[in-house]
Amino acid sequence: MAHVRQLIRDNVTTTLTGLTTTGTRVYRSRVYPVATTPGLAIYTKSESVEYSSMSGQRTQFRSLALTVEIYVKGVTGYDNDIDLICAEIEAALYSDITRGGYARDTTISDMDVEFSGDGEQPLALATMTIEVDYITKEGAPSVAV
């Protein structure tokens, strides 16, 4: 059985596939760079776990940080392109904050933009962090509570 973390990541990937600007250029890894732009890369950044009790099968309150990298190439207009893609991402994410019933909440915690003039065309990279809160029982990470 899949870990709830994977189910949430898969849900976010599915939710962000088919956006108007990035279309199907959505990659599930940070290992291989985005081949064509504009495009997205989605991966797990970190997760924190807190426990609600000291005995028995403890409840785990988890906060998953997913990274969505937004890649845009161009000589001009990439700030506007990034803002447009961010607007599309936010509208799609907030259409279901429960991530298909696996999560309690979904929020965007931060966004950072970098630019590189190397290569044929300048590359803009925006990194958005998505926080997803969910609950499992200790020893049962494949079942959301």
SEKE-340173 format. One record per atom (N, C-alpha, C): x, y, z; residue in one letter. Coordinates in steps of 0.1 Angstrom, whole numbers, plus 5000, padded with zeros to 4 digits. Example, Ala and Ser with C-alpha at 12.3 -4.5 7.8 and 13.67 -1.06 7.14 Angstrom:
513249435078A
512349555078A
513249675078A
512849785071S
513749895071S
512950005079S
This chain:
500849885000M
500050005000M
500950135000M
500450234994A
501150354993A
501050435005A
502150505009H
502150605020H
501150715017H
500450765027V
499550885024V
500350995018V
501651015022R
502451125016R
502451105000R
502650984995Q
502650964981Q
501350984975Q
500250944982L
498950974976L
498651124975L
499051194985I
498951344984I
499751404973I
501051364972R
501851414961R
501251374947R
500751254946D
500151214933D
498851304931D
498151334941N
496951414940N
497351554935N
498351614941V
498851744937V
499351744923V
500051644919T
500551634905T
499451624895T
498451544898T
497251524890T
496451654889T
496351724900T
495651854901T
496351964892T
497651954892L
498352064884L
498752024870L
498351904866T
498551864852T
497351914844T
497651974833G
496552024824G
496252174826G
497052244834L
496752384836L
496952454822L
496352564820T
496352634807T
497752664802T
498652714811T
499952754806T
500952644806T
500952554815T
501952444816T
501552314810T
500252294808G
499652174802G
500152044808G
500651954800T
501151824805T
502651824809T
503251944808R
504751954812R
504851954827R
504551844833V
504551834848V
505451714851V
506551734859Y
507451624861Y
507451594876Y
507551464880R
507451424894R
508851404900R
509751484896S
511151464902S
511951594901S
512851604910R
513751714910R
515151664904R
515251534901V
516451474896V
516751514882V
515651514874Y
515851544860Y
515251684857Y
515951774851P
515451904849P
514251904839P
513452004840V
512252024831V
512852044817V
512351954808A
512951954794A
512352074785A
511052094787T
510452204779T
509752294788T
509752424785T
509052524793T
507952594786T
507052654793P
506952654807P
506552514812P
507052474824G
506852344830G
506952354845G
506552244851L
506552224866L
507252104870L
507952104881A
508551984888A
507951984902A
507451864906I
506751854919I
507451744927I
507851774939Y
508551674948Y
508351704962Y
508651604971T
508551624985T
509751694990T
509551794998K
510651875004K
511051825018K
509951815026S
510151765040S
508851735046S
508851675058E
507651645066E
507951645080E
507151705088S
507251695103S
506151615109S
506351555120V
505351465126V
505251505141V
504051525146E
503851545160E
502851435165E
503051395178Y
502151295184Y
501251355193Y
500051285194S
498951345203S
498851275216S
499551155218S
499451085230S
500751015233S
500850945245M
502050885248M
501950735248M
500750675246S
500650525247S
499650475236S
499750345235G
498850285225G
499250315211G
498350295201Q
498650335187Q
498450485186Q
499550565187R
499450705188R
498950775174R
498250885175T
497850955164T
499051045160T
499351055147Q
500451135142Q
499851255133Q
500151375138F
499751485130F
500951525121F
500751515108R
501851535099R
501651665091R
502751735088S
502751855080S
503751825068S
503251805056L
504051775045L
504351905037L
505651925034A
506052035025A
506351985011A
505552025001L
505851984987L
506352104980L
507352084971T
507852194963T
507352184949T
506852294944V
506452304930V
507452404924V
508252354915E
509252444907E
508552484894E
508552614891I
507952664879I
509152714870I
509252654858Y
510352694849Y
509752774837Y
510352894834V
509952974823V
511153024816V
511253014803K
512253074795K
511753184787K
512653284784G
512253394776G
513153514778G
513153604769V
513953724770V
513153834778V
511853834777T
511053934784T
509753864789T
509053924798G
507753884802G
507753764812G
508853714816Y
508853594825Y
508253624838Y
508353744844D
507653784856D
506153764855D
505553814844N
504153794842N
503753654839N
504653574832D
504353434830D
504353354843D
505253384852I
505353324865I
504053354873I
503753484873D
502553524881D
501253454875D
501153444862L
500053374856L
500053224860L
501153154860I
501253014863I
500853004878I
501453094887C
501053084901C
499553094903C
498953194896A
497553204898A
496753084894A
497253014883E
496552884879E
496752774889E
497952774895I
498252674905I
497452694917I
497352814922E
496552844934E
495052814932E
494552854920A
493152824918A
492852674918A
493752594912A
493652454911A
493752384925A
494752424932L
495052364946L
493852394955L
493352514955Y
492352544965Y
490952494961Y
490852434949S
489552374946S
489252244954S
490252194961D
490052074970D
491252074980D
491052144991I
492152145001I
492352015009I
491451915007T
491551785014T
492351685005T
492851734993R
493551644985R
492951504982R
491651514979G
490951394976G
490551314988G
490451385000G
490151315012G
491251265021G
492551285016Y
493651235023Y
494251335034Y
493851465032A
494451575040A
493351655047A
493751725058R
492951815065R
492951955060R
494151995054D
494252135049D
495452145039D
495352235030T
496352265020T
496552415020T
497852465022T
498152605021T
499452625013T
499552745008I
500852785002I
501652865012I
502852825015S
503552895026S
504552995021S
505152975009D
506053075004D
506353044989D
506953154983M
507353144969M
508553234967M
509553174959D
510753244957D
511053234942D
511653344937V
511953344922V
513453374920V
514053304911E
515453314907E
515553334892E
516553404887F
516753424873F
518153384869F
518353324857S
519653294852S
519753334838S
520853404835G
521053454821G
521953364813G
522253244819D
523153144812D
522253074801D
522953034790G
522252964780G
521653054769G
520952994760E
520453064748E
519353164752E
518553124762Q
517453214767Q
517553224782Q
517253344788P
517253344802P
516253244808P
516453194820L
515553104826L
515153164840L
513853164842A
513253204854A
512753074862A
513153064874L
512752954882L
512053004895L
510752974896A
509953014908A
509752884916A
510052894929T
509852774938T
508752804948T
507652724947M
506552744956M
506452624966M
506252654979T
506152554989T
504652534992T
504152414992I
502852384995I
502852305008I
502152345018E
502052275030E
500752195031E
500752065033V
499651985034V
499651915047V
498551935055D
498451875069D
497551755068D
497951645073Y
497151525074Y
497451445086Y
496651335089I
496751265101I
496751115098I
497651045105T
497750895104T
497850835118T
497750705119K
497950645132K
499350585131K
500050585142E
501450525143E
501450385137E
502350345128G
502450215123G
501450195111G
500650285108A
499750275096A
499850395087A
500950415081P
501150535073P
500450535059P
499750425056S
499050425043S
497550455045S
497150495057V
495750515060V
495550655066V
494850745059A
494650875065A
493450865075A
493550945085V
492550945096V
491751075095V
